[in-house]
């Protein structure tokens, strides 16, 4: 049978108050309102005091939820074991009836009893599974950060990674070499300026000896 937990609505209310107070504290520092510092401090102290009270109340409910969650899980395992045993007992009754040990009226009596027990176990299992899901959800909300609170990124202290260097330009298709390949001089000679040979001066007649005609 499904159990009624009056503390669940109270937990939902406390979670809503916690989220609201966290959001108000965050917005308080950035509120662009010209008020004396003592006024801002008084409002901050009010929010913080209310938040501390809500946190303490949630902490008490957290232990209660953990205890109920553990009990529900144990009950789930017990119900599964009982349902399995009931199915096996019903199968055994069918087998004994098939071989002729159980008469029709005996088998019908066994079948009705086991079927009724099995239905009861399955209803209880559905209820406990729903409670487990709800308690797990509440447990996660009690341990999670409040919604609506801005989380600043945490610096890891590691230097930023430099941008990757540009790849080196591709090498020339022809390898450079200190020695020209065969025939390269001939290929390059067509682009060089041809050398002009200077004319050879004509021979001069010998000079006459001094004093002679």
C-alpha positions in Angstrom: 0.0 0.0 0.0 1.3 3.5 -0.9 2.4 5.5 2.1 1.7 9.2 2.6 4.7 11.3 3.5 3.7 14.7 4.8 7.3 15.9 4.8 7.5 15.8 1.0 5.5 19.0 0.3 7.5 20.7 3.1 10.7 19.8 1.3 9.4 21.2 -2.0 8.6 24.5 -0.2 12.0 24.7 1.4 13.8 24.0 -1.9 11.9 26.9 -3.5 12.8 29.2 -0.6 16.4 28.2 -0.9 16.6 28.9 -4.6 14.9 32.3 -4.1 17.2 33.4 -1.3 20.3 32.4 -3.3 19.0 34.4 -6.3 18.3 37.5 -4.1 21.7 37.4 -2.5 23.3 37.2 -5.9 21.3 40.1 -7.3 21.8 42.2 -4.2 25.5 43.0 -4.9 24.8 44.2 -8.4 21.6 46.1 -7.6 22.0 49.7 -8.9 20.2 51.4 -6.1 21.6 54.4 -4.2 21.2 53.3 -0.6 23.4 53.6 2.4 25.8 50.7 2.9 24.2 49.9 6.3 20.9 49.3 4.5 22.4 46.9 2.0 24.2 45.1 4.8 21.0 44.8 6.8 19.2 43.3 3.8 22.1 40.9 3.1 22.1 39.8 6.8 18.4 39.1 6.6 18.7 37.0 3.4 21.7 35.1 4.8 20.0 34.4 8.1 16.9 33.0 6.4 19.0 31.0 4.0 20.9 29.4 7.0 17.6 28.4 8.6 16.3 26.9 5.4 19.6 25.0 4.9 19.4 23.6 8.4 15.8 22.4 7.8 16.8 20.8 4.5 19.7 19.1 6.2 17.4 17.5 8.7 15.0 16.3 5.9 18.0 15.0 4.0 18.7 12.4 6.6 15.0 11.5 6.8 14.9 11.0 3.0 18.0 8.9 3.0 16.5 6.6 5.7 13.2 6.3 3.8 15.0 5.6 0.6 17.0 2.8 2.1 13.8 1.3 3.7 11.9 1.5 0.3 14.8 -0.3 -1.5 14.8 -3.1 1.0 11.0 -3.4 0.7 11.3 -3.5 -3.1 13.8 -6.5 -2.9 11.5 -8.3 -0.5 8.4 -7.8 -2.7 10.4 -9.0 -5.7 11.4 -12.2 -3.9 7.8 -12.8 -2.7 6.4 -12.3 -6.2 9.0 -14.7 -7.7 8.2 -17.4 -5.1 4.5 -17.0 -5.8 4.9 -17.4 -9.5 7.0 -20.6 -8.9 4.3 -22.0 -6.5 1.6 -21.3 -9.1 3.7 -23.1 -11.8 4.2 -26.0 -9.5 0.4 -26.3 -8.9 -0.2 -26.3 -12.6 2.3 -29.1 -13.1 0.8 -31.2 -10.3 -2.6 -30.7 -11.8 -1.3 -31.6 -15.3 0.0 -35.0 -14.1 -3.1 -35.8 -12.2 -2.0 -35.3 -8.6 -4.3 -32.2 -8.0 -7.9 -32.5 -8.9 -9.6 -29.7 -10.6 -11.1 -28.2 -7.5 -7.8 -28.4 -5.6 -5.9 -26.7 -8.5 -8.5 -24.0 -8.8 -8.2 -23.2 -5.1 -4.4 -23.0 -5.4 -4.6 -20.9 -8.5 -7.0 -18.3 -7.0 -4.8 -18.0 -3.9 -1.5 -17.6 -5.7 -3.0 -15.2 -8.3 -4.4 -13.0 -5.5 -1.1 -12.9 -3.7 0.7 -12.1 -6.9 -1.6 -9.2 -7.7 -1.1 -7.8 -4.2 2.7 -8.0 -4.6 2.7 -6.3 -8.0 0.5 -3.4 -6.7 2.9 -2.9 -3.8 5.9 -3.0 -6.1 4.4 -0.3 -8.3 3.9 1.9 -5.2 7.4 1.4 -3.8 9.0 2.0 -7.1 7.2 5.3 -7.3 8.4 6.2 -3.8 11.9 5.3 -4.6 11.9 7.5 -7.7 10.5 10.5 -5.7 13.0 10.0 -2.9 15.9 9.8 -5.3 14.7 13.0 -7.0 14.5 14.8 -3.6 17.9 13.5 -2.5 19.5 14.8 -5.7 17.8 18.2 -5.3 19.0 18.5 -1.7 22.6 17.9 -2.7 22.6 19.9 -6.0 23.5 23.6 -6.3 20.5 26.0 -6.0 19.0 26.9 -9.4 19.3 30.4 -10.7 22.7 31.0 -9.1 25.4 32.2 -11.5 28.5 30.0 -11.2 31.8 31.8 -12.1 34.2 29.7 -14.1 37.0 28.3 -12.0 40.5 29.0 -13.2 42.7 26.0 -13.5 45.9 28.1 -13.2 47.3 26.7 -16.4 48.6 29.1 -19.0 46.5 29.6 -22.1 47.6 27.6 -25.1 49.4 29.6 -27.8 47.9 29.6 -31.2 49.3 26.9 -33.4 52.2 28.1 -35.7 51.5 28.4 -39.3 52.7 25.5 -41.4 56.0 25.8 -43.2 55.7 26.7 -46.9 56.0 23.7 -49.2 59.5 23.0 -50.4 60.4 23.7 -54.1 59.5 20.9 -56.5 63.2 20.8 -57.6 65.8 20.3 -54.9 68.4 23.0 -54.4 71.9 21.9 -55.0 75.3 23.7 -55.0 76.2 22.0 -58.2 74.0 22.6 -61.3 72.5 19.6 -62.9 73.8 18.5 -66.2 72.7 20.8 -69.0 71.5 23.5 -66.7 74.3 25.9 -67.8 73.2 25.4 -71.4 69.6 26.0 -70.6 70.5 29.2 -68.8 72.9 30.5 -71.4 70.0 31.6 -73.7 69.1 34.2 -71.2 72.6 35.7 -70.7 73.9 38.7 -72.7 76.3 37.6 -75.4 79.9 38.8 -75.1 81.1 41.2 -78.0 84.7 40.6 -79.1 86.8 43.8 -79.5 88.5 44.2 -83.0 92.2 43.5 -83.2 94.1 46.8 -84.1 95.9 46.8 -87.5 99.8 46.5 -87.3 101.6 49.9 -87.6 104.6 50.4 -90.0 108.0 50.5 -88.2 109.4 53.9 -87.4 112.5 55.0 -89.4 115.8 55.0 -87.4 116.8 58.4 -86.1 118.9 60.5 -88.6 118.1 58.3 -91.6 116.1 59.3 -94.7 
